[in-house]
Amino acid sequence: MKKKILLLVVLVGVAFGLMGCWPAEVGVTTTFEADGSGERVIVIDIMDDTLSDEPIVNPDDPNGEEGKGAVINNKHIVGGLPAIQTWLEENAPEFITVEDSYTDGYHRYFVLKYTWTDFDDFIEKYKTMVNLSSTLNWSDFDEEELPKLETSGFFKKEMTFTESRAIVEASLDWAVEGIWNDIYDPADLADYVTKNDISVLAGYKVVINESSLEKEAYYDPDVEVNETETGARVFVEDEAFTTTGMFSKPGVVIGTVVAGVVVVGAAVAVVIVTKRKK
């Protein structure tokens, strides 16, 4: 069963790789503070063939031994890949900051950020993003799929954050769907791919104080693609994510110490008074 699931995860990349294209790799990084406030950063990484003087090596064939075609992405976006920046700026929810895109080598990165003041604010913004999709709604998801933040502890606050892969991807569907409908050009991929094939969750990270959970895509040379081929890029395959972190409560500690000093002081005073009476 595990091998079958793994194959499903890599098939998207394999399908694109065989046809000279590669999906946008999306990374999601979330940080929580002790009061439940935080920030989520979404990075969309797309290989841009116009930035390379040489053919971009297929990630499913890094050694060039299987004859898979080079990556060609730019022609699949009307106006070229930079047009994604304009689309995001014009269509992102108002609470999302769309930073200027940047390039590194032949990779073009698009960055979206948003913050929240407490966990209730986080949920409201999460709902907004999910409900922007024309095919998905917050109410479609079961309780165990929805994000949760649980806290416990007295001297130290233990925070545990949980969310499902399904709800993470649902919160990104507004962008995938919009780009697919508005500026995606299937070109030679027509009838081969769907909206769900043009992007993939390739990175996931949650940071709670000094604790973190991180998942990253990687190349596995032993993955069985078919009866004759092995080796493919493996994306995030977890169906759910859970992260636990600890925060100290200095106010509680100080209050406890002060209370202890007062109690000890009172006890000493009683002893002194008692001795004097004798």
C-alpha positions as CSV (number, residue, x, y, z in Angstrom):
1,M,0.0,0.0,0.0
2,K,2.8,2.4,0.9
3,K,4.5,1.9,-2.5
4,K,1.2,2.6,-4.3
5,I,0.7,5.8,-2.3
6,L,4.3,6.8,-3.1
7,L,3.8,6.2,-6.8
8,L,0.7,8.4,-6.8
9,V,2.8,11.2,-5.3
10,V,5.5,11.0,-7.9
11,L,3.2,10.5,-10.9
12,V,2.4,14.2,-11.3
13,G,6.1,15.0,-11.7
14,V,6.7,12.1,-13.9
15,A,3.8,13.0,-16.3
16,F,5.0,16.5,-16.6
17,G,8.7,15.5,-16.9
18,L,7.9,13.2,-19.9
19,M,6.3,16.1,-21.7
20,G,9.0,18.7,-21.1
21,C,7.1,20.6,-18.3
22,W,7.3,20.6,-14.6
23,P,4.7,21.6,-11.9
24,A,5.1,24.6,-9.7
25,E,6.5,23.4,-6.4
26,V,4.8,25.1,-3.5
27,G,6.3,25.4,0.0
28,V,4.3,26.5,3.1
29,T,6.1,27.7,6.2
30,T,4.1,28.6,9.4
31,T,5.3,30.2,12.6
32,F,3.4,30.4,15.9
33,E,4.1,32.7,18.8
34,A,3.1,32.0,22.5
35,D,-0.1,34.0,22.2
36,G,-1.3,32.2,19.1
37,S,-0.3,34.9,16.7
38,G,1.9,34.1,13.8
39,E,2.8,34.2,10.1
40,R,2.4,31.9,7.1
41,V,4.7,32.2,4.1
42,I,3.8,30.6,0.8
43,V,6.6,30.2,-1.8
44,I,5.8,29.1,-5.3
45,D,9.0,27.8,-7.1
46,I,8.8,27.5,-10.9
47,M,11.6,26.6,-13.1
48,D,11.9,29.2,-15.9
49,D,13.5,28.0,-19.0
50,T,14.0,31.7,-20.2
51,L,16.5,32.2,-17.3
52,S,18.8,29.4,-18.5
53,D,21.2,29.4,-21.4
54,E,21.3,25.6,-21.2
55,P,18.3,23.1,-21.2
56,I,17.0,22.6,-17.7
57,V,17.7,19.1,-16.5
58,N,14.6,17.1,-15.8
59,P,14.3,16.5,-12.0
60,D,13.2,13.0,-12.6
61,D,16.3,12.3,-14.7
62,P,19.1,14.3,-12.9
63,N,21.9,12.3,-14.5
64,G,20.4,12.5,-18.0
65,E,20.5,8.7,-18.3
66,E,16.8,8.1,-19.2
67,G,16.4,10.5,-22.1
68,K,13.6,12.6,-20.4
69,G,13.1,16.0,-22.0
70,A,14.4,19.3,-20.6
71,V,12.0,21.4,-18.6
72,I,10.0,24.0,-20.6
73,N,7.5,26.0,-18.5
74,N,7.4,29.6,-19.8
75,K,5.2,28.9,-22.8
76,H,2.5,27.5,-20.7
77,I,1.6,30.9,-19.1
78,V,0.1,33.6,-21.3
79,G,2.6,36.5,-21.1
80,G,5.3,34.2,-19.7
81,L,5.9,33.2,-16.1
82,P,6.3,36.8,-14.8
83,A,2.6,37.2,-15.6
84,I,1.9,35.1,-12.5
85,Q,3.2,37.9,-10.3
86,T,0.6,40.3,-11.8
87,W,-2.2,37.8,-11.4
88,L,-1.4,37.2,-7.8
89,E,-1.2,40.9,-7.0
90,E,-4.6,41.5,-8.6
91,N,-6.4,38.5,-7.1
92,A,-4.9,37.7,-3.7
93,P,-7.1,38.4,-0.6
94,E,-6.4,41.8,0.9
95,F,-4.8,40.4,4.0
96,I,-2.1,38.6,1.9
97,T,1.0,40.5,1.0
98,V,2.4,39.5,-2.4
99,E,6.1,40.3,-2.4
100,D,8.1,41.0,-5.5
101,S,9.1,37.9,-7.2
102,Y,12.8,37.0,-7.5
103,T,15.0,34.6,-9.4
104,D,17.8,32.4,-8.4
105,G,19.5,30.6,-11.2
106,Y,16.7,29.3,-13.4
107,H,14.2,29.3,-10.6
108,R,11.5,32.0,-10.3
109,Y,10.0,32.5,-6.9
110,F,6.7,34.0,-6.0
111,V,6.1,34.8,-2.3
112,L,2.9,35.4,-0.4
113,K,2.7,36.2,3.3
114,Y,0.0,36.9,5.9
115,T,-0.2,37.2,9.6
116,W,-2.8,36.8,12.4
117,T,-3.2,38.2,15.8
118,D,-4.5,35.0,17.5
119,F,-5.8,31.6,16.4
120,D,-9.3,32.8,15.8
121,D,-8.0,35.3,13.4
122,F,-5.9,32.5,11.7
123,I,-9.0,30.4,11.3
124,E,-11.1,33.3,9.8
125,K,-8.3,34.0,7.2
126,Y,-8.0,30.3,6.5
127,K,-11.7,30.0,5.9
128,T,-11.6,33.0,3.5
129,M,-8.9,31.4,1.4
130,V,-10.6,28.0,1.2
131,N,-14.0,29.5,0.3
132,L,-12.4,31.5,-2.5
133,S,-12.3,28.3,-4.5
134,S,-15.4,27.7,-6.7
135,T,-15.3,23.9,-6.0
136,L,-14.3,23.7,-2.3
137,N,-15.8,25.0,0.9
138,W,-14.7,25.0,4.5
139,S,-17.8,23.0,5.4
140,D,-16.7,20.2,3.1
141,F,-14.0,19.2,5.6
142,D,-14.4,16.9,8.6
143,E,-13.4,18.1,12.0
144,E,-10.2,16.1,12.0
145,E,-9.1,17.7,8.8
146,L,-9.4,21.3,10.1
147,P,-6.5,23.1,11.7
148,K,-6.4,23.0,15.5
149,L,-4.2,24.6,18.2
150,E,-4.3,23.0,21.6
151,T,-2.5,24.4,24.7
152,S,-1.7,23.0,28.1
153,G,0.7,23.3,31.0
154,F,1.2,25.6,34.0
155,F,4.9,26.6,34.3
156,K,5.4,26.0,30.6
157,K,2.8,26.4,27.8
158,E,2.7,23.4,25.5
159,M,1.3,24.2,22.1
160,T,0.3,21.6,19.6
161,F,-0.7,22.5,16.0
162,T,-2.4,20.1,13.7
163,E,-3.8,20.4,10.2
164,S,-4.4,18.1,7.2
165,R,-2.7,18.1,3.9
166,A,-6.2,18.4,2.3
167,I,-7.0,21.7,4.0
168,V,-3.6,23.1,3.2
169,E,-4.1,22.4,-0.4
170,A,-7.7,23.7,-0.3
171,S,-6.4,27.0,1.0
172,L,-4.2,27.3,-2.1
173,D,-6.9,26.3,-4.6
174,W,-8.0,29.9,-5.3
175,A,-4.6,30.6,-6.8
176,V,-4.2,27.3,-8.7
177,E,-7.8,27.5,-10.0
178,G,-7.4,31.2,-11.0
179,I,-4.1,30.8,-12.8
180,W,-5.4,27.7,-14.6
181,N,-8.5,29.5,-15.8
182,D,-7.0,32.9,-16.5
183,I,-3.5,32.6,-17.8
184,Y,-2.5,28.9,-18.1
185,D,-1.9,27.8,-21.7
186,P,-1.9,24.0,-22.0
187,A,-0.1,24.1,-25.4
188,D,1.1,20.6,-26.2
189,L,-0.2,19.4,-22.8
190,A,-3.8,19.8,-23.8
191,D,-5.9,16.7,-22.7
192,Y,-3.0,15.4,-20.7
193,V,-3.1,17.5,-17.6
194,T,-5.8,19.0,-15.3
195,K,-5.8,21.9,-13.0
196,N,-4.7,19.7,-10.1
197,D,-1.5,18.8,-12.0
198,I,0.0,22.2,-12.4
199,S,1.3,22.5,-8.8
200,V,2.4,20.2,-6.1
201,L,3.1,20.6,-2.3
202,A,6.8,20.2,-2.2
203,G,7.6,21.7,1.2
204,Y,5.9,22.1,4.5
205,K,7.3,23.5,7.7
206,V,5.8,24.6,11.1
207,V,7.9,26.4,13.8
208,I,6.7,26.7,17.4
209,N,9.4,28.4,19.4
210,E,12.5,26.1,19.2
211,S,10.5,23.1,17.9
212,S,9.7,22.5,14.2
213,L,8.4,20.0,11.7
214,E,9.8,20.1,8.2
215,K,9.0,18.0,5.1
216,E,10.8,18.5,1.8
217,A,10.7,17.0,-1.7
218,Y,13.7,14.9,-2.7
219,Y,14.9,12.6,-5.5
220,D,14.7,8.9,-4.8
221,P,16.6,6.8,-7.3
222,D,14.9,3.6,-6.2
223,V,11.2,4.6,-6.8
224,E,9.7,2.3,-9.3
225,V,8.1,4.5,-12.0
226,N,7.1,1.5,-14.2
227,E,8.4,-1.9,-15.1
228,T,11.5,-0.6,-16.7
229,E,12.2,2.8,-15.1
230,T,13.2,3.8,-11.5
231,G,14.0,7.1,-10.0
232,A,11.7,10.2,-9.5
233,R,11.3,13.3,-7.4
234,V,9.1,12.5,-4.4
235,F,6.9,15.3,-3.0
236,V,5.3,15.7,0.4
237,E,3.2,12.6,1.0
238,D,2.0,13.1,4.6
239,E,-1.8,13.3,4.9
240,A,-1.7,15.2,8.2
241,F,0.9,17.2,10.2
242,T,1.3,17.7,13.9
243,T,3.8,19.9,15.6
244,T,4.4,20.5,19.4
245,G,6.4,23.3,20.9
246,M,7.0,24.7,24.4
247,F,6.9,28.3,25.7
248,S,8.0,29.3,29.3
249,K,5.6,31.5,31.3
250,P,7.9,34.0,33.1
251,G,5.0,35.7,34.7
252,V,3.8,32.5,36.3
253,V,7.3,31.6,37.4
254,I,7.9,35.1,38.9
255,G,4.5,35.1,40.5
256,T,5.1,31.7,42.0
257,V,8.5,32.7,43.3
258,V,7.1,35.9,44.8
259,A,4.3,34.0,46.4
260,G,6.8,31.5,47.8
261,V,8.9,34.3,49.3
262,V,5.9,35.9,50.9
263,V,4.8,32.6,52.4
264,V,8.3,31.9,53.7
265,G,8.6,35.5,55.0
266,A,5.3,35.1,56.8
267,A,6.4,31.8,58.3
268,V,9.6,33.4,59.6
269,A,7.7,36.3,61.1
270,V,5.4,34.0,62.9
271,V,8.4,32.1,64.3
272,I,10.1,35.3,65.5
273,V,6.9,36.6,67.1
274,T,6.3,33.3,68.8
275,K,9.9,33.3,70.2
276,R,9.5,36.8,71.6
277,K,6.3,35.9,73.4
278,K,8.1,33.1,75.1
